[in-house]
């Protein structure tokens, strides 16, 4: 029985792992340790598509450092109306800036999915507002076009 539990935990960890290439322009790992996480912070998290940060988590509180455990909520949004008339979210694109809502609380014990702390402000009706600021590191699409929609192939979107 003990062997089965270990195997299941290992399989779970392998299923959760994401292969993220190390960038040449910034060392994100140096700031991502257990002691880096604090209450009421927002952290960018990697997606499992191409290893870019396209998700955000609100850290409600750090429960323990050893073993590492914290209570978080994923930030989400159903629209991008505050950014303009094009419905990017409705077309299947991830929203990476603008106004977000706090999702359900959950317990998280992994550092691997987080990239860096994000500066944010509180908006109206409890919204979490995230916008690029001078000095921030943000990824952009190399060949972005306002003509993109849900029919654009992933190879075009993720072209390096």
C-alpha positions in Angstrom: 0.0 0.0 0.0 2.8 2.5 0.8 4.4 1.9 -2.5 1.2 2.7 -4.3 0.8 6.0 -2.5 4.3 7.1 -3.4 3.8 6.1 -7.0 0.5 8.1 -7.2 2.2 11.2 -5.6 5.1 10.9 -8.1 2.6 10.6 -11.0 0.7 13.6 -9.8 3.9 15.7 -9.5 5.0 14.6 -13.0 1.5 15.5 -14.4 1.8 18.9 -12.8 5.2 19.7 -14.0 5.6 22.2 -16.8 8.7 22.5 -19.0 9.5 26.2 -19.0 12.6 27.4 -20.9 15.0 29.7 -18.9 14.8 33.3 -20.3 18.0 35.1 -21.1 16.7 38.5 -20.0 15.7 37.9 -16.3 16.2 35.3 -13.6 12.7 34.7 -12.3 13.8 31.7 -10.1 15.9 33.9 -7.7 12.7 35.6 -6.4 10.5 32.5 -6.2 11.3 30.8 -2.9 9.0 29.9 0.0 9.9 33.0 1.9 9.1 35.2 -1.2 5.3 34.6 -0.8 3.3 36.9 1.5 -0.3 37.6 2.3 -2.2 39.7 -0.2 0.3 39.4 -3.1 -0.5 38.6 -6.7 1.8 36.2 -8.5 2.0 35.4 -12.3 1.7 31.7 -13.1 2.8 29.7 -16.1 0.4 28.2 -18.5 0.9 24.6 -19.8 0.7 25.6 -23.5 4.0 27.3 -24.1 5.3 28.1 -20.6 4.5 31.8 -20.7 2.8 33.5 -17.7 -0.9 34.0 -18.6 -2.5 33.4 -15.2 -2.6 35.2 -11.9 -3.1 33.9 -8.3 -4.0 36.0 -5.3 -2.1 34.8 -2.2 -4.5 35.1 0.7 -2.2 33.8 3.3 0.9 31.6 3.7 -0.2 28.7 6.0 3.3 27.2 6.5 6.8 27.3 5.0 7.8 23.7 5.8 5.9 22.0 4.3 5.1 24.9 2.0 1.3 25.6 1.9 -0.7 28.7 1.1 -4.3 29.7 0.5 -4.8 31.2 -3.0 -7.5 32.2 -5.5 -7.0 32.2 -9.2 -7.9 35.5 -10.8 -10.3 35.3 -13.7 -12.3 37.4 -16.1 -15.0 36.7 -18.6 -14.5 39.9 -20.6 -11.9 42.5 -21.6 -14.4 45.3 -22.2 -12.2 47.7 -20.2 -9.5 47.3 -22.8 -11.5 48.1 -26.0 -14.2 46.9 -28.3 -12.5 43.6 -29.5 -13.6 40.5 -27.6 -10.2 38.8 -27.1 -11.3 36.7 -24.2 -14.4 35.5 -26.1 -12.1 34.6 -29.0 -10.1 32.2 -26.8 -7.1 34.4 -25.9 -5.9 34.7 -22.4 -6.3 38.0 -20.7 -3.1 39.1 -19.2 -3.9 42.7 -18.1 -6.9 44.6 -17.1 -9.6 43.9 -14.4 -9.8 40.5 -12.8 -12.1 38.9 -10.2 -11.0 36.7 -7.3 -12.0 33.0 -7.8 -12.7 30.2 -5.3 -10.2 29.7 -2.5 -7.9 26.6 -2.7 -4.9 25.3 -0.9 -1.7 25.2 -3.0 1.7 23.7 -2.1 3.7 24.2 -5.3 6.3 26.8 -6.2 6.9 25.5 -9.7 3.9 27.1 -11.4 4.8 30.7 -10.2 7.0 33.1 -12.1 7.1 36.5 -10.3 5.2 38.8 -8.1 2.9 41.3 -9.9 2.1 44.9 -8.9 -1.7 45.4 -8.7 -4.3 47.9 -7.5 -7.8 47.4 -6.1 -10.5 48.6 -8.5 -14.2 49.2 -8.2 -16.4 46.4 -6.8 -13.4 44.5 -5.6 -11.7 44.1 -8.9 -8.0 43.3 -9.0 -6.4 45.7 -11.6 -3.2 44.6 -13.3 -1.6 46.8 -16.0 2.0 47.1 -17.2 4.2 49.7 -15.5 7.6 51.1 -16.2 10.2 48.6 -15.2 8.0 45.6 -15.4 8.9 42.5 -17.5 6.0 41.6 -19.9 5.9 39.2 -22.8 4.3 40.3 -26.0 3.3 38.4 -29.2 6.0 38.9 -31.9 3.6 39.0 -34.9 0.5 40.2 -33.2 -2.3 41.6 -35.4 -5.6 43.2 -34.6 -7.1 40.8 -37.1 -6.4 37.8 -34.9 -9.5 35.8 -33.7 -10.4 32.3 -32.5 -9.4 30.9 -35.9 -5.7 31.9 -35.8 -3.6 28.8 -35.6 -1.4 28.2 -32.4 1.7 28.1 -34.7 1.1 31.7 -35.7 0.3 32.9 -32.2 3.4 31.2 -30.6 5.8 31.8 -33.5 9.2 32.8 -32.1 
